[in-house]
Amino acid sequence: MAASNPVLITGAGGVGRSVLEKLRARDVPVRVMVRRDDDRAAQLQALGAEVVLGDLTRPETVAVALEGVRSMYFAMPVSPDHLLAATTVASVAREYGGLDALVDMSQMTVSQMTATSTAESRQQRLHWLAEQVFDWSGLPMVHIRPTSFLDNPLFTTLPAQTIPKRGTIELPFGTGRTSPIAVDDVARVVATVLHEPAPHAGHVYELTGPRTVDMTEMAEAFSKVLGRPISYVDVPLEQWRNEVLSTIGLPSHIEQHIVTMCRLHQQNRYDRASDAVERLTGVPASTIEDFVAARKDFYLA
Ligand SMILES: NC(=O)c1ccc[n+]([C@@H]2O[C@H](COP(=O)([O-])OP(=O)(O)OC[C@H]3O[C@@H](n4cnc5c(N)ncnc54)[C@H](OP(=O)(O)O)[C@@H]3O)[C@@H](O)[C@H]2O)c1
């Protein structure tokens, strides 16, 4: 990739912003697409990005953002528009014809799905279909399939409410095992691929934290780092949905996705481990203990 060709980052939320920081630390030119020229756009610019206005569901804006770009990161939030955005990007990038890599933020659940499976959420089906469209496009795809993020509110905002009050982590995960991964580790992989895309085109990377734990073991890890007794309370799923989730007022697409994540945890579908973070970046994924230790005040406030 020529030094002057910018990397395009779209969906610059949790992962994308961290990818931007990592690429700028290596002096790689970065262009970021945002929907609004607001304070967040100014912050991205202050981090060294060229900021362009656009929308992943509007092809004419994707075409402008792609000019001169050789590698692109595609991400959307959990959204019913996911497949529309992916198809828009695939068709515009195909016509553009200049990409060495298109990095797709997908989900690990896709690895366990088939064309006809029905246990997954609508969002997980959209990721599965988007991967199909991207692969049919013939573009040099790299699918990133992380398991649940450690930064997800399930492991951050919610425990930060119950730990100070009751010394508990209260979730409807049953005895299922899980191996959540820090956003920072996902971003390290994405930045590595975007920086030197050639060896990665055509690959699927499944990303997890370094080990699987059940929620009792996760509570023990929190307890060790925060220096106080913390136990796991297995809340019945319907009760948790009514008493916790529905009080947040999320759009139904997101709520259905979170309830499905919980059900799949109960069914032990998140019991999976991969060493891909270390293999691809040379540094192992953060442990739960590392993650919590960096956020002690947040969890105990
Ligand atoms: N959270 C998890 O545990 C987890 C685990 C595995 C995979 N994932 C996947 O990760 C993805 C989310 O990644 P993330 O957490 O890094 O992102 P994020 O924080 O949700 O941010 C996504 C960004 O996309 C922007 N956006 C929304 N609609 C857009 C559009 N039409 N065109 C252009 N930009 C648009 C949003 O900006 P606005 O401010 O304009 O809305 C936001 O900045 C999802 O696909 C999810 O399925 C998440």
The ligand as an SDF file (V2000), in Angstrom:
LIG
                    3D

 48 52  0  0  0  0  0  0  0  0999 V2000
  -20.8310   -5.5400   21.4000 N   0  0  0  0  0  0  0  0  0  0  0  0
  -20.4620   -6.8050   21.2960 C   0  0  0  0  0  0  0  0  0  0  0  0
  -20.4000   -7.5450   22.2950 O   0  0  0  0  0  0  0  0  0  0  0  0
  -20.1160   -7.3370   19.9150 C   0  0  0  0  0  0  0  0  0  0  0  0
  -19.5100   -8.5880   19.8010 C   0  0  0  0  0  0  0  0  0  0  0  0
  -19.1940   -9.0800   18.5220 C   0  0  0  0  0  0  0  0  0  0  0  0
  -19.5070   -8.3180   17.4050 C   0  0  0  0  0  0  0  0  0  0  0  0
  -20.1170   -7.1090   17.5510 N   0  0  0  0  0  0  0  0  0  0  0  0
  -20.4740   -6.3280   16.3590 C   0  0  0  0  0  0  0  0  0  0  0  0
  -19.7520   -5.1370   16.3650 O   0  0  0  0  0  0  0  0  0  0  0  0
  -20.4770   -4.1640   15.6000 C   0  0  0  0  0  0  0  0  0  0  0  0
  -20.4670   -2.8610   16.3320 C   0  0  0  0  0  0  0  0  0  0  0  0
  -19.1340   -2.4200   16.4360 O   0  0  0  0  0  0  0  0  0  0  0  0
  -18.7620   -1.2520   17.4580 P   0  0  0  0  0  0  0  0  0  0  0  0
  -19.2740   -1.6330   18.8110 O   0  0  0  0  0  0  0  0  0  0  0  0
  -17.3390   -0.9420   17.2810 O   0  0  0  0  0  0  0  0  0  0  0  0
  -19.6290   -0.0770   16.8480 O   0  0  0  0  0  0  0  0  0  0  0  0
  -20.5840    0.9600   17.5830 P   0  0  0  0  0  0  0  0  0  0  0  0
  -19.8710    1.4890   18.7910 O   0  0  0  0  0  0  0  0  0  0  0  0
  -21.9310    0.3660   17.7110 O   0  0  0  0  0  0  0  0  0  0  0  0
  -20.5680    2.1410   16.5320 O   0  0  0  0  0  0  0  0  0  0  0  0
  -21.0540    1.9960   15.2540 C   0  0  0  0  0  0  0  0  0  0  0  0
  -20.9230    3.3240   14.5330 C   0  0  0  0  0  0  0  0  0  0  0  0
  -21.6120    3.2150   13.2690 O   0  0  0  0  0  0  0  0  0  0  0  0
  -22.1890    4.4800   12.9880 C   0  0  0  0  0  0  0  0  0  0  0  0
  -23.3160    4.2860   12.0670 N   0  0  0  0  0  0  0  0  0  0  0  0
  -24.5640    3.8840   12.3610 C   0  0  0  0  0  0  0  0  0  0  0  0
  -25.3020    3.8050   11.2350 N   0  0  0  0  0  0  0  0  0  0  0  0
  -24.5000    4.2080   10.2090 C   0  0  0  0  0  0  0  0  0  0  0  0
  -24.6830    4.3700    8.8200 C   0  0  0  0  0  0  0  0  0  0  0  0
  -25.8570    4.0930    8.2500 N   0  0  0  0  0  0  0  0  0  0  0  0
  -23.6420    4.8120    8.0790 N   0  0  0  0  0  0  0  0  0  0  0  0
  -22.4520    5.1030    8.6440 C   0  0  0  0  0  0  0  0  0  0  0  0
  -22.1990    4.9550    9.9690 N   0  0  0  0  0  0  0  0  0  0  0  0
  -23.2250    4.5100   10.7440 C   0  0  0  0  0  0  0  0  0  0  0  0
  -22.6070    5.0280   14.3470 C   0  0  0  0  0  0  0  0  0  0  0  0
  -22.6080    6.4110   14.2750 O   0  0  0  0  0  0  0  0  0  0  0  0
  -23.8790    7.3330   14.6320 P   0  0  0  0  0  0  0  0  0  0  0  0
  -23.4720    8.0640   15.8640 O   0  0  0  0  0  0  0  0  0  0  0  0
  -23.9940    8.1900   13.4370 O   0  0  0  0  0  0  0  0  0  0  0  0
  -25.0720    6.4460   14.8560 O   0  0  0  0  0  0  0  0  0  0  0  0
  -21.5000    4.4950   15.2650 C   0  0  0  0  0  0  0  0  0  0  0  0
  -20.4730    5.4440   15.3960 O   0  0  0  0  0  0  0  0  0  0  0  0
  -21.8780   -4.7250   15.3840 C   0  0  0  0  0  0  0  0  0  0  0  0
  -22.0040   -5.1690   14.0680 O   0  0  0  0  0  0  0  0  0  0  0  0
  -21.9240   -5.8980   16.3490 C   0  0  0  0  0  0  0  0  0  0  0  0
  -22.7870   -6.9180   15.8990 O   0  0  0  0  0  0  0  0  0  0  0  0
  -20.4020   -6.5850   18.7740 C   0  0  0  0  0  0  0  0  0  0  0  0
  1  2  1  0
  2  3  2  0
  2  4  1  0
  4  5  1  0
  4 48  2  0
  5  6  2  0
  6  7  1  0
  7  8  2  0
  8  9  1  0
  8 48  1  0
  9 10  1  0
  9 46  1  0
 10 11  1  0
 11 12  1  0
 11 44  1  0
 12 13  1  0
 13 14  1  0
 14 15  2  0
 14 16  1  0
 14 17  1  0
 17 18  1  0
 18 19  2  0
 18 20  1  0
 18 21  1  0
 21 22  1  0
 22 23  1  0
 23 24  1  0
 23 42  1  0
 24 25  1  0
 25 26  1  0
 25 36  1  0
 26 27  1  0
 26 35  1  0
 27 28  2  0
 28 29  1  0
 29 30  1  0
 29 35  2  0
 30 31  1  0
 30 32  2  0
 32 33  1  0
 33 34  2  0
 34 35  1  0
 36 37  1  0
 36 42  1  0
 37 38  1  0
 38 39  2  0
 38 40  1  0
 38 41  1  0
 42 43  1  0
 44 45  1  0
 44 46  1  0
 46 47  1  0
M  CHG  2   8   1  16  -1
M  END
$$$$
